Amino acid sequence: MERILLATNYPNLHELSLYDIDVEKAISLFNDDIAFTHVNKNQISSLVIDISKDKNYISRQDITNTIFTNIFTMFTNLQYLNFSPTLIWHQRLSFDMVSPNVLSSNLLELHVSVIYFTDLLYLLNECFNQLRILYVNVHRIIGRSPTIHSEEKLPNLRCFSLYSDMRVHFYDELIVPLLNRMLNLEELDLHLRVDRYKGFIDGNDLKENIINYMPRLNKFTFNICLFNRTSNQINLRSNEDIQRTFKDFKNNQIISCADYFQEKKHSYCHIYSYPYRMKYYDNITNNFPGGLFKYVHKVSLYDEHPFEHEFFLQIAQSFPFMKELTVNNCKPQKNKLYNDNKDFSIIEYPYLTSLSLIEVHDDYIEQFLLDMKMCLPYNASRSTQRTMFKPKPLTVSFVYKKLKEIAQLTENKSRQRKSDIIKSLLVSCQSHEIRYLVR
């Protein structure tokens, strides 16, 4: 890389992108300016840096203090920075232990991943007072952070995207006050998992607590999953009632899906703007509204009511490019599917590479691993988490013995016994052994 940068002068270079660069190389590059001798550093207005995972221990202080801080010392007129576009964990910044002297009045657009919510506040409150566009991934939004300073507005911010994969326990105390400071925001994008004890987040809640504080807002996209743990099952709201609260949202089609789980005593509500652009879709139940989700590769299913054949067919149609599927359902199927039933359509998951059956009834193991109406790729990895101890490895003689036992079963209830033997073999399969067994 240094040889390329030092090969000749680059008088017209305004944008620079560095991908898959290791930490030591990045520290070396931004700790001194030898490599940028032939680059007019004041002319660089756009920088993308993607740091690869190092085999050695990676000091977050090195990434934050040395690399991130020196970027602004070196490129004083930087207007666009995408730090860690792949959003890998080791590229997350944190200012919890140290507060480096980062200050730029020129930066207009920032894409960054941080560990704590306080890191986001530090960037907004202390570092970039002219920032107009901010895309941030926050790993942990838990615990009570210092005062948000809601009276200190962020008038220059026009576009804000907040993504967090961990559950947020203080949505009303942290997220809402921060958004209220963005009075001139024109575009807002939220992707959150929220634990809340005062009801669902619906259209009325979003308008009252967020939208009404942003008179210039013209684009609002979101994907919010809300968990409400309460034993109060009185006056439960219907999904239709929640959906009606979004009737005034004109720029997007809004989908809501509410579920109540009596056994675990909690409720769950998923609201999102369609088309859906996330790569995952979690906790799908029988209330799934359907639709086409071309970007989703990872799906999980959970319900306290049984999944029937038509439900799995709907999943295959809605997620045509699904690669990972997790099923969690202990309820037996009511419409038990037999291999000789010709009334059911064949279900195909052509891109599936990973199947996990977690706390499932035997019916689902049979459907996915034995059913002739279920078509899975041979290279799909299957796993069932239903045994306390790891089963012994299969041997040729053992498998032959069990198959011979199946062939000799003729008495009443032999079908159940055959099924039990086959399931025990399937649970014992490792790696690609299952492809040879099912043949």
C-alpha positions as a LaTeX table, in Angstrom:
\begin{tabular}{lrrr}
\hline
Residue & $x$ (\AA) & $y$ (\AA) & $z$ (\AA) \\
\hline
Met1 & 0.00 & 0.00 & 0.00 \\
Glu2 & 2.81 & 2.40 & 0.85 \\
Arg3 & 4.44 & 1.67 & $-2.50$ \\
Ile4 & 1.29 & 2.72 & $-4.32$ \\
Leu5 & 0.88 & 5.86 & $-2.24$ \\
Leu6 & 4.58 & 6.77 & $-2.68$ \\
Ala7 & 4.81 & 5.80 & $-6.37$ \\
Thr8 & 3.85 & 9.20 & $-7.74$ \\
Asn9 & 2.12 & 12.46 & $-6.95$ \\
Tyr10 & $-1.67$ & 12.51 & $-6.67$ \\
Pro11 & $-2.61$ & 16.15 & $-7.19$ \\
Asn12 & $-6.27$ & 15.39 & $-8.00$ \\
Leu13 & $-6.94$ & 12.83 & $-5.27$ \\
His14 & $-10.01$ & 13.79 & $-3.23$ \\
Glu15 & $-11.34$ & 10.42 & $-2.06$ \\
Leu16 & $-9.46$ & 7.55 & $-0.42$ \\
Ser17 & $-10.75$ & 4.07 & 0.52 \\
Leu18 & $-8.69$ & 1.53 & 2.48 \\
Tyr19 & $-10.25$ & $-1.95$ & 2.78 \\
Asp20 & $-9.16$ & $-5.02$ & 4.75 \\
Ile21 & $-6.25$ & $-3.21$ & 6.34 \\
Asp22 & $-4.77$ & $-4.76$ & 9.50 \\
Val23 & $-4.52$ & $-2.79$ & 12.74 \\
Glu24 & $-0.75$ & $-2.45$ & 12.82 \\
Lys25 & $-0.70$ & $-1.16$ & 9.25 \\
Ala26 & $-3.48$ & 1.31 & 10.02 \\
Ile27 & $-1.64$ & 2.55 & 13.13 \\
Ser28 & 1.53 & 2.95 & 11.11 \\
Leu29 & $-0.25$ & 4.86 & 8.34 \\
Phe30 & $-2.01$ & 7.31 & 10.62 \\
Asn31 & 0.72 & 7.67 & 13.24 \\
Asp32 & 3.00 & 9.43 & 10.79 \\
Asp33 & 2.41 & 10.94 & 7.40 \\
Ile34 & 5.30 & 9.37 & 5.46 \\
Ala35 & 2.97 & 7.22 & 3.33 \\
Phe36 & 0.96 & 10.31 & 2.39 \\
Thr37 & 3.95 & 12.39 & 1.29 \\
His38 & 2.67 & 12.62 & $-2.30$ \\
Val39 & $-0.93$ & 13.21 & $-1.26$ \\
Asn40 & $-2.35$ & 16.65 & $-0.66$ \\
Lys41 & $-3.91$ & 15.81 & 2.72 \\
Asn42 & $-5.87$ & 19.04 & 2.89 \\
Gln43 & $-7.53$ & 18.02 & $-0.35$ \\
Ile44 & $-8.89$ & 14.67 & 0.90 \\
Ser45 & $-12.60$ & 15.16 & 1.60 \\
Ser46 & $-13.78$ & 11.52 & 1.69 \\
Leu47 & $-12.26$ & 8.56 & 3.55 \\
Val48 & $-13.38$ & 4.94 & 3.97 \\
Ile49 & $-11.36$ & 2.67 & 6.26 \\
Asp50 & $-12.15$ & $-0.97$ & 6.95 \\
Ile51 & $-9.86$ & $-2.69$ & 9.48 \\
Ser52 & $-9.46$ & $-6.45$ & 9.24 \\
Lys53 & $-9.47$ & $-8.74$ & 12.27 \\
Asp54 & $-5.97$ & $-9.25$ & 13.65 \\
Lys55 & $-4.77$ & $-12.58$ & 15.07 \\
Asn56 & $-3.22$ & $-10.76$ & 17.98 \\
Tyr57 & $-5.07$ & $-8.89$ & 20.70 \\
Ile58 & $-6.61$ & $-5.69$ & 19.40 \\
Ser59 & $-6.51$ & $-2.77$ & 21.77 \\
Arg60 & $-9.63$ & $-0.68$ & 21.41 \\
Gln61 & $-7.61$ & 2.23 & 22.71 \\
Asp62 & $-5.28$ & 1.86 & 19.72 \\
Ile63 & $-8.21$ & 2.00 & 17.32 \\
Thr64 & $-9.93$ & 4.90 & 19.08 \\
Asn65 & $-6.99$ & 7.01 & 20.21 \\
Thr66 & $-4.45$ & 6.38 & 17.49 \\
Ile67 & $-6.36$ & 5.70 & 14.29 \\
Phe68 & $-9.70$ & 7.51 & 14.69 \\
Thr69 & $-8.18$ & 10.57 & 16.34 \\
Asn70 & $-5.25$ & 10.93 & 13.95 \\
Ile71 & $-7.53$ & 10.77 & 10.92 \\
Phe72 & $-8.82$ & 14.25 & 11.74 \\
Thr73 & $-5.36$ & 15.53 & 12.59 \\
Met74 & $-4.07$ & 14.37 & 9.23 \\
Phe75 & $-7.03$ & 15.17 & 6.96 \\
Thr76 & $-8.20$ & 18.52 & 8.26 \\
Asn77 & $-10.81$ & 19.12 & 5.55 \\
Leu78 & $-12.47$ & 15.72 & 5.76 \\
Gln79 & $-16.20$ & 15.95 & 5.06 \\
Tyr80 & $-17.15$ & 12.26 & 4.73 \\
Leu81 & $-15.89$ & 9.37 & 6.91 \\
Asn82 & $-17.02$ & 5.75 & 6.86 \\
Phe83 & $-15.17$ & 4.04 & 9.69 \\
Ser84 & $-15.75$ & 0.25 & 9.69 \\
Pro85 & $-18.32$ & $-0.19$ & 6.89 \\
Thr86 & $-18.53$ & $-3.95$ & 7.56 \\
Leu87 & $-19.62$ & $-3.33$ & 11.20 \\
Ile88 & $-17.42$ & $-6.08$ & 12.63 \\
Trp89 & $-17.15$ & $-6.06$ & 16.44 \\
His90 & $-13.43$ & $-5.27$ & 16.65 \\
Gln91 & $-13.94$ & $-2.01$ & 14.74 \\
Arg92 & $-16.31$ & $-0.55$ & 17.31 \\
Leu93 & $-15.10$ & 2.62 & 18.98 \\
Ser94 & $-15.35$ & 3.45 & 22.65 \\
Phe95 & $-14.55$ & 6.62 & 24.55 \\
Asp96 & $-15.48$ & 5.15 & 27.92 \\
Met97 & $-11.96$ & 4.93 & 29.33 \\
Val98 & $-10.42$ & 7.79 & 27.40 \\
Ser99 & $-11.68$ & 10.96 & 25.80 \\
Pro100 & $-9.39$ & 11.68 & 22.88 \\
Asn101 & $-9.16$ & 15.18 & 21.52 \\
Val102 & $-11.32$ & 14.70 & 18.43 \\
Leu103 & $-12.78$ & 17.83 & 16.96 \\
Ser104 & $-13.80$ & 18.68 & 13.43 \\
Ser105 & $-15.92$ & 21.55 & 12.20 \\
Asn106 & $-15.78$ & 20.29 & 8.60 \\
Leu107 & $-17.11$ & 16.74 & 8.89 \\
Leu108 & $-20.61$ & 16.55 & 7.42 \\
Glu109 & $-21.28$ & 12.80 & 7.16 \\
Leu110 & $-20.17$ & 10.01 & 9.50 \\
His111 & $-20.74$ & 6.24 & 9.43 \\
Val112 & $-19.46$ & 4.59 & 12.59 \\
Ser113 & $-19.95$ & 1.74 & 15.06 \\
Val114 & $-19.57$ & 2.31 & 18.82 \\
Ile115 & $-19.95$ & 0.17 & 21.93 \\
Tyr116 & $-21.96$ & 2.32 & 24.33 \\
Phe117 & $-24.70$ & 4.90 & 24.07 \\
Thr118 & $-22.42$ & 7.34 & 25.89 \\
Asp119 & $-19.99$ & 7.03 & 22.95 \\
Leu120 & $-22.71$ & 8.27 & 20.62 \\
Leu121 & $-23.42$ & 11.20 & 22.95 \\
Tyr122 & $-19.73$ & 12.05 & 23.05 \\
Leu123 & $-19.54$ & 12.22 & 19.26 \\
Leu124 & $-22.62$ & 14.43 & 19.03 \\
Asn125 & $-21.96$ & 16.67 & 22.01 \\
Glu126 & $-18.20$ & 17.12 & 21.89 \\
Cys127 & $-16.74$ & 16.32 & 18.48 \\
Phe128 & $-18.74$ & 17.22 & 15.38 \\
Asn129 & $-20.89$ & 20.30 & 15.71 \\
Gln130 & $-21.51$ & 20.66 & 11.95 \\
Leu131 & $-22.52$ & 17.04 & 11.32 \\
Arg132 & $-25.46$ & 16.71 & 8.93 \\
Ile133 & $-25.65$ & 12.95 & 8.34 \\
Leu134 & $-24.94$ & 10.28 & 10.96 \\
Tyr135 & $-25.27$ & 6.51 & 10.58 \\
Val136 & $-24.39$ & 4.80 & 13.86 \\
Asn137 & $-24.45$ & 1.24 & 15.15 \\
Val138 & $-24.56$ & 1.14 & 18.97 \\
His139 & $-23.78$ & $-2.22$ & 20.53 \\
Arg140 & $-25.19$ & $-1.62$ & 24.02 \\
Ile141 & $-27.92$ & 0.80 & 25.02 \\
Ile142 & $-28.41$ & $-0.30$ & 28.61 \\
Gly143 & $-28.16$ & 1.40 & 31.95 \\
Arg144 & $-28.82$ & 5.02 & 32.65 \\
Ser145 & $-26.43$ & 7.32 & 30.84 \\
Pro146 & $-25.53$ & 10.83 & 31.93 \\
Thr147 & $-28.00$ & 13.63 & 31.26 \\
Ile148 & $-28.96$ & 13.90 & 27.59 \\
His149 & $-28.96$ & 17.73 & 27.73 \\
Ser150 & $-32.28$ & 17.86 & 25.89 \\
Glu151 & $-32.13$ & 21.65 & 25.87 \\
Glu152 & $-28.97$ & 21.50 & 23.74 \\
Lys153 & $-30.40$ & 20.99 & 20.27 \\
Leu154 & $-28.66$ & 19.51 & 17.25 \\
Pro155 & $-29.86$ & 21.95 & 14.59 \\
Asn156 & $-27.45$ & 20.91 & 11.83 \\
Leu157 & $-28.37$ & 17.22 & 11.76 \\
Arg158 & $-30.54$ & 16.37 & 8.73 \\
Cys159 & $-30.29$ & 12.57 & 8.54 \\
Phe160 & $-29.92$ & 10.12 & 11.44 \\
Ser161 & $-29.82$ & 6.31 & 11.41 \\
Leu162 & $-29.60$ & 4.35 & 14.66 \\
Tyr163 & $-29.09$ & 0.58 & 14.72 \\
Ser164 & $-28.74$ & $-1.60$ & 17.80 \\
Asp165 & $-28.93$ & $-5.40$ & 17.88 \\
Met166 & $-28.97$ & $-5.69$ & 21.68 \\
Arg167 & $-32.14$ & $-5.08$ & 23.65 \\
Val168 & $-32.73$ & $-1.48$ & 24.73 \\
His169 & $-34.03$ & $-1.22$ & 28.31 \\
Phe170 & $-34.28$ & 2.57 & 28.49 \\
Tyr171 & $-35.95$ & 3.56 & 25.23 \\
Asp172 & $-38.08$ & 6.33 & 26.78 \\
Glu173 & $-35.25$ & 7.62 & 28.98 \\
Leu174 & $-32.43$ & 7.58 & 26.41 \\
Ile175 & $-33.54$ & 7.22 & 22.79 \\
Val176 & $-36.58$ & 9.52 & 22.83 \\
Pro177 & $-34.84$ & 12.51 & 24.54 \\
Leu178 & $-31.93$ & 12.26 & 22.09 \\
Leu179 & $-34.28$ & 12.30 & 19.09 \\
Asn180 & $-36.13$ & 15.31 & 20.52 \\
Arg181 & $-32.93$ & 17.34 & 20.12 \\
Met182 & $-32.92$ & 16.83 & 16.33 \\
Leu183 & $-35.44$ & 19.53 & 15.50 \\
Asn184 & $-34.39$ & 19.96 & 11.83 \\
Leu185 & $-34.16$ & 16.27 & 10.97 \\
Glu186 & $-35.44$ & 15.35 & 7.49 \\
Glu187 & $-34.69$ & 11.61 & 7.42 \\
Leu188 & $-34.84$ & 9.17 & 10.34 \\
Asp189 & $-34.07$ & 5.45 & 10.38 \\
Leu190 & $-34.43$ & 3.31 & 13.54 \\
His191 & $-33.64$ & $-0.38$ & 14.04 \\
Leu192 & $-34.18$ & $-1.36$ & 17.68 \\
Arg193 & $-35.12$ & $-4.21$ & 20.02 \\
Val194 & $-36.91$ & $-2.67$ & 22.99 \\
Asp195 & $-37.81$ & $-3.98$ & 26.46 \\
Arg196 & $-40.65$ & $-1.86$ & 27.76 \\
Tyr197 & $-43.16$ & $-2.07$ & 30.60 \\
Lys198 & $-45.70$ & 0.58 & 29.58 \\
Gly199 & $-47.32$ & $-0.80$ & 26.46 \\
Phe200 & $-46.53$ & $-1.17$ & 22.79 \\
Ile201 & $-44.87$ & 1.39 & 20.54 \\
Asp202 & $-47.47$ & 2.21 & 17.88 \\
Gly203 & $-48.17$ & 5.01 & 15.42 \\
Asn204 & $-49.63$ & 7.32 & 18.07 \\
Asp205 & $-46.59$ & 6.80 & 20.30 \\
Leu206 & $-44.18$ & 7.59 & 17.45 \\
Lys207 & $-46.11$ & 10.73 & 16.49 \\
Glu208 & $-46.45$ & 12.04 & 20.03 \\
Asn209 & $-42.89$ & 11.36 & 21.22 \\
Ile210 & $-40.80$ & 11.67 & 18.03 \\
Ile211 & $-42.46$ & 12.97 & 14.85 \\
Asn212 & $-44.12$ & 16.01 & 16.45 \\
Tyr213 & $-40.66$ & 17.24 & 17.49 \\
Met214 & $-39.41$ & 17.12 & 13.88 \\
Pro215 & $-41.46$ & 19.48 & 11.68 \\
Arg216 & $-39.15$ & 18.96 & 8.68 \\
Leu217 & $-39.21$ & 15.15 & 8.77 \\
Asn218 & $-40.19$ & 13.77 & 5.35 \\
Lys219 & $-38.83$ & 10.20 & 5.51 \\
Phe220 & $-39.17$ & 7.86 & 8.49 \\
Thr221 & $-38.21$ & 4.18 & 8.20 \\
Phe222 & $-38.03$ & 1.81 & 11.14 \\
Asn223 & $-37.84$ & $-1.76$ & 12.35 \\
Ile224 & $-38.79$ & $-1.96$ & 16.04 \\
Cys225 & $-39.25$ & $-5.20$ & 17.98 \\
Leu226 & $-40.83$ & $-4.65$ & 21.40 \\
Phe227 & $-40.88$ & $-7.12$ & 24.31 \\
Asn228 & $-43.37$ & $-6.39$ & 27.07 \\
Arg229 & $-43.09$ & $-8.68$ & 30.08 \\
Thr230 & $-46.29$ & $-8.38$ & 32.07 \\
Ser231 & $-48.72$ & $-10.77$ & 33.69 \\
Asn232 & $-51.63$ & $-8.44$ & 32.97 \\
Gln233 & $-53.61$ & $-10.08$ & 30.18 \\
Ile234 & $-56.62$ & $-7.76$ & 30.54 \\
Asn235 & $-57.60$ & $-5.29$ & 27.79 \\
Leu236 & $-55.10$ & $-6.68$ & 25.32 \\
Arg237 & $-54.91$ & $-4.67$ & 22.10 \\
Ser238 & $-55.63$ & $-6.34$ & 18.79 \\
Asn239 & $-53.24$ & $-6.17$ & 15.88 \\
Glu240 & $-55.94$ & $-4.35$ & 13.88 \\
Asp241 & $-56.12$ & $-1.67$ & 16.56 \\
Ile242 & $-52.34$ & $-1.17$ & 16.43 \\
Gln243 & $-52.35$ & $-1.11$ & 12.62 \\
Arg244 & $-54.97$ & 1.67 & 12.58 \\
Thr245 & $-52.61$ & 3.99 & 14.46 \\
Phe246 & $-50.42$ & 4.11 & 11.33 \\
Lys247 & $-53.16$ & 5.27 & 8.93 \\
Asp248 & $-51.62$ & 8.77 & 8.68 \\
Phe249 & $-48.14$ & 7.47 & 7.78 \\
Lys250 & $-48.30$ & 8.33 & 4.08 \\
Asn251 & $-44.73$ & 7.83 & 2.85 \\
Asn252 & $-44.41$ & 4.14 & 3.77 \\
Gln253 & $-46.45$ & 1.00 & 4.10 \\
Ile254 & $-46.34$ & 0.11 & 7.79 \\
Ile255 & $-46.72$ & $-3.48$ & 9.00 \\
Ser256 & $-47.52$ & $-4.46$ & 12.58 \\
Cys257 & $-47.68$ & $-7.89$ & 14.16 \\
Ala258 & $-48.68$ & $-8.33$ & 17.83 \\
Asp259 & $-48.58$ & $-11.57$ & 19.81 \\
Tyr260 & $-49.41$ & $-12.54$ & 23.39 \\
Phe261 & $-47.76$ & $-15.57$ & 24.97 \\
Gln262 & $-49.76$ & $-16.77$ & 27.95 \\
Glu263 & $-47.37$ & $-19.53$ & 29.01 \\
Lys264 & $-44.35$ & $-17.20$ & 29.24 \\
Lys265 & $-46.47$ & $-14.22$ & 30.29 \\
His266 & $-45.12$ & $-11.68$ & 27.85 \\
Ser267 & $-46.23$ & $-9.88$ & 24.73 \\
Tyr268 & $-44.34$ & $-9.07$ & 21.57 \\
Cys269 & $-44.99$ & $-6.47$ & 18.90 \\
His270 & $-43.04$ & $-6.00$ & 15.69 \\
Ile271 & $-43.60$ & $-2.84$ & 13.65 \\
Tyr272 & $-41.67$ & $-2.00$ & 10.51 \\
Ser273 & $-41.79$ & 0.02 & 7.33 \\
Tyr274 & $-42.12$ & $-1.99$ & 4.14 \\
Pro275 & $-40.23$ & $-2.90$ & 1.98 \\
Tyr276 & $-38.15$ & $-4.61$ & 4.66 \\
Arg277 & $-34.40$ & $-4.34$ & 4.09 \\
Met278 & $-32.89$ & $-6.14$ & 7.08 \\
Lys279 & $-31.02$ & $-9.43$ & 6.63 \\
Tyr280 & $-32.84$ & $-11.13$ & 9.52 \\
Tyr281 & $-36.45$ & $-11.58$ & 10.65 \\
Asp282 & $-36.90$ & $-13.00$ & 14.18 \\
Asn283 & $-39.71$ & $-14.45$ & 16.29 \\
Ile284 & $-42.18$ & $-15.16$ & 13.49 \\
Thr285 & $-45.46$ & $-16.66$ & 14.73 \\
Asn286 & $-48.64$ & $-17.92$ & 13.13 \\
Asn287 & $-49.77$ & $-14.28$ & 12.96 \\
Phe288 & $-47.09$ & $-13.54$ & 10.37 \\
Pro289 & $-48.72$ & $-11.19$ & 7.83 \\
Gly290 & $-46.72$ & $-12.49$ & 4.87 \\
Gly291 & $-45.05$ & $-10.46$ & 2.15 \\
Leu292 & $-41.87$ & $-10.78$ & 0.12 \\
Phe293 & $-38.52$ & $-10.35$ & 1.92 \\
Lys294 & $-35.75$ & $-10.68$ & $-0.65$ \\
Tyr295 & $-32.98$ & $-9.35$ & 1.62 \\
Val296 & $-33.60$ & $-11.69$ & 4.56 \\
His297 & $-31.13$ & $-14.56$ & 4.98 \\
Lys298 & $-31.75$ & $-15.49$ & 8.64 \\
Val299 & $-35.18$ & $-16.44$ & 10.06 \\
Ser300 & $-36.37$ & $-17.68$ & 13.46 \\
Leu301 & $-39.83$ & $-19.08$ & 14.27 \\
Tyr302 & $-41.48$ & $-19.25$ & 17.68 \\
Asp303 & $-45.03$ & $-19.80$ & 18.91 \\
Glu304 & $-47.10$ & $-21.41$ & 21.64 \\
His305 & $-49.46$ & $-22.71$ & 18.95 \\
Pro306 & $-48.47$ & $-25.42$ & 16.45 \\
Phe307 & $-46.91$ & $-24.69$ & 13.07 \\
Glu308 & $-48.73$ & $-26.57$ & 10.31 \\
His309 & $-47.58$ & $-27.49$ & 6.82 \\
Glu310 & $-49.12$ & $-24.39$ & 5.18 \\
Phe311 & $-47.24$ & $-22.13$ & 7.57 \\
Phe312 & $-43.87$ & $-23.54$ & 6.50 \\
Leu313 & $-44.96$ & $-23.17$ & 2.89 \\
Gln314 & $-45.70$ & $-19.48$ & 3.52 \\
Ile315 & $-42.23$ & $-19.06$ & 5.06 \\
Ala316 & $-40.64$ & $-20.57$ & 1.95 \\
Gln317 & $-42.59$ & $-18.19$ & $-0.30$ \\
Ser318 & $-41.91$ & $-15.07$ & 1.80 \\
Phe319 & $-38.17$ & $-15.71$ & 2.26 \\
Pro320 & $-36.95$ & $-17.15$ & $-1.06$ \\
Phe321 & $-33.25$ & $-16.57$ & $-0.25$ \\
Met322 & $-33.28$ & $-17.79$ & 3.37 \\
Lys323 & $-30.01$ & $-19.44$ & 4.44 \\
Glu324 & $-30.51$ & $-19.98$ & 8.20 \\
Leu325 & $-33.70$ & $-21.19$ & 9.89 \\
Thr326 & $-34.38$ & $-21.73$ & 13.60 \\
Val327 & $-37.58$ & $-23.38$ & 14.83 \\
Asn328 & $-38.79$ & $-23.25$ & 18.44 \\
Asn329 & $-42.18$ & $-24.85$ & 19.06 \\
Cys330 & $-43.13$ & $-27.56$ & 21.58 \\
Lys331 & $-46.73$ & $-27.98$ & 20.44 \\
Pro332 & $-47.70$ & $-31.04$ & 18.35 \\
Gln333 & $-49.11$ & $-30.45$ & 14.92 \\
Lys334 & $-52.86$ & $-30.84$ & 14.59 \\
Asn335 & $-52.83$ & $-31.70$ & 10.90 \\
Lys336 & $-50.15$ & $-34.37$ & 11.06 \\
Leu337 & $-48.62$ & $-34.82$ & 7.60 \\
Tyr338 & $-48.11$ & $-38.33$ & 6.28 \\
Asn339 & $-45.81$ & $-39.06$ & 3.39 \\
Asp340 & $-48.60$ & $-40.55$ & 1.31 \\
Asn341 & $-50.81$ & $-37.44$ & 1.55 \\
Lys342 & $-50.87$ & $-35.90$ & $-1.91$ \\
Asp343 & $-52.96$ & $-32.84$ & $-1.00$ \\
Phe344 & $-50.01$ & $-30.85$ & 0.34 \\
Ser345 & $-47.63$ & $-28.80$ & $-1.78$ \\
Ile346 & $-43.92$ & $-29.54$ & $-1.72$ \\
Ile347 & $-41.98$ & $-27.06$ & 0.41 \\
Glu348 & $-38.55$ & $-26.06$ & $-0.92$ \\
Tyr349 & $-35.80$ & $-24.14$ & 0.86 \\
Pro350 & $-33.22$ & $-24.11$ & $-1.96$ \\
Tyr351 & $-30.63$ & $-21.83$ & $-0.29$ \\
Leu352 & $-30.86$ & $-23.19$ & 3.26 \\
Thr353 & $-27.45$ & $-24.00$ & 4.77 \\
Ser354 & $-28.33$ & $-24.17$ & 8.48 \\
Leu355 & $-31.37$ & $-25.64$ & 10.25 \\
Ser356 & $-31.71$ & $-25.51$ & 14.06 \\
Leu357 & $-34.58$ & $-27.25$ & 15.83 \\
Ile358 & $-34.61$ & $-25.91$ & 19.40 \\
Glu359 & $-37.08$ & $-27.26$ & 21.97 \\
Val360 & $-39.35$ & $-28.65$ & 19.29 \\
His361 & $-41.95$ & $-31.37$ & 19.29 \\
Asp362 & $-41.07$ & $-34.59$ & 17.42 \\
Asp363 & $-43.51$ & $-33.62$ & 14.67 \\
Tyr364 & $-41.15$ & $-30.91$ & 13.42 \\
Ile365 & $-38.14$ & $-33.20$ & 13.40 \\
Glu366 & $-40.12$ & $-35.64$ & 11.31 \\
Gln367 & $-41.35$ & $-32.93$ & 8.97 \\
Phe368 & $-37.93$ & $-31.48$ & 8.25 \\
Leu369 & $-35.85$ & $-34.64$ & 8.26 \\
Leu370 & $-38.21$ & $-37.43$ & 7.16 \\
Asp371 & $-41.07$ & $-35.82$ & 5.27 \\
Met372 & $-41.14$ & $-36.36$ & 1.50 \\
Lys373 & $-42.99$ & $-33.04$ & 1.09 \\
Met374 & $-40.08$ & $-31.06$ & 2.55 \\
Cys375 & $-37.16$ & $-30.43$ & 0.19 \\
Leu376 & $-33.86$ & $-29.32$ & 1.76 \\
Pro377 & $-30.42$ & $-29.00$ & 0.14 \\
Tyr378 & $-27.98$ & $-31.83$ & 0.84 \\
Asn379 & $-25.41$ & $-29.37$ & 2.17 \\
Ala380 & $-27.76$ & $-27.96$ & 4.81 \\
Ser381 & $-26.43$ & $-28.39$ & 8.33 \\
Arg382 & $-29.08$ & $-29.67$ & 10.73 \\
Ser383 & $-28.98$ & $-29.50$ & 14.50 \\
Thr384 & $-31.41$ & $-30.44$ & 17.25 \\
Gln385 & $-30.88$ & $-29.26$ & 20.81 \\
Arg386 & $-32.93$ & $-31.91$ & 22.58 \\
Thr387 & $-30.32$ & $-34.03$ & 24.33 \\
Met388 & $-28.58$ & $-33.39$ & 27.65 \\
Phe389 & $-25.45$ & $-35.28$ & 26.64 \\
Lys390 & $-23.69$ & $-35.51$ & 23.31 \\
Pro391 & $-24.62$ & $-38.81$ & 21.60 \\
Lys392 & $-21.94$ & $-41.33$ & 20.69 \\
Pro393 & $-20.52$ & $-41.15$ & 17.15 \\
Leu394 & $-22.26$ & $-43.37$ & 14.62 \\
Thr395 & $-20.51$ & $-46.46$ & 13.27 \\
Val396 & $-21.32$ & $-48.47$ & 10.15 \\
Ser397 & $-22.11$ & $-51.60$ & 12.18 \\
Phe398 & $-24.40$ & $-49.69$ & 14.55 \\
Val399 & $-26.35$ & $-48.04$ & 11.73 \\
Tyr400 & $-26.66$ & $-51.39$ & 9.92 \\
Lys401 & $-27.99$ & $-52.98$ & 13.11 \\
Lys402 & $-30.62$ & $-50.27$ & 13.56 \\
Leu403 & $-31.76$ & $-50.35$ & 9.93 \\
Lys404 & $-32.07$ & $-54.14$ & 10.13 \\
Glu405 & $-34.15$ & $-53.72$ & 13.30 \\
Ile406 & $-36.48$ & $-51.35$ & 11.44 \\
Ala407 & $-36.91$ & $-53.83$ & 8.59 \\
Gln408 & $-37.88$ & $-56.61$ & 11.01 \\
Leu409 & $-40.56$ & $-54.61$ & 12.84 \\
Thr410 & $-44.02$ & $-55.89$ & 11.91 \\
Glu411 & $-46.13$ & $-55.81$ & 15.09 \\
Asn412 & $-48.70$ & $-53.17$ & 16.01 \\
Lys413 & $-47.33$ & $-49.71$ & 16.80 \\
Ser414 & $-44.27$ & $-50.54$ & 14.68 \\
Arg415 & $-44.56$ & $-47.20$ & 12.95 \\
Gln416 & $-43.89$ & $-45.34$ & 16.20 \\
Arg417 & $-40.96$ & $-47.61$ & 17.01 \\
Lys418 & $-39.50$ & $-47.12$ & 13.53 \\
Ser419 & $-39.86$ & $-43.36$ & 13.92 \\
Asp420 & $-38.11$ & $-43.42$ & 17.29 \\
Ile421 & $-35.15$ & $-45.39$ & 15.88 \\
Ile422 & $-34.77$ & $-43.06$ & 12.90 \\
Lys423 & $-34.94$ & $-39.94$ & 15.08 \\
Ser424 & $-32.28$ & $-41.32$ & 17.42 \\
Leu425 & $-30.01$ & $-41.88$ & 14.42 \\
Leu426 & $-30.67$ & $-38.37$ & 13.10 \\
Val427 & $-29.86$ & $-36.77$ & 16.46 \\
Ser428 & $-26.56$ & $-38.67$ & 16.52 \\
Cys429 & $-25.53$ & $-37.50$ & 13.05 \\
Gln430 & $-22.55$ & $-35.17$ & 12.84 \\
Ser431 & $-21.52$ & $-32.85$ & 10.04 \\
His432 & $-22.62$ & $-34.31$ & 6.67 \\
Glu433 & $-23.50$ & $-37.82$ & 7.95 \\
Ile434 & $-27.17$ & $-37.02$ & 7.69 \\
Arg435 & $-27.08$ & $-36.78$ & 3.88 \\
Tyr436 & $-26.02$ & $-40.42$ & 3.65 \\
Leu437 & $-28.52$ & $-41.57$ & 6.23 \\
Val438 & $-31.59$ & $-39.94$ & 4.64 \\
Arg439 & $-30.75$ & $-41.46$ & 1.29 \\
\hline
\end{tabular}
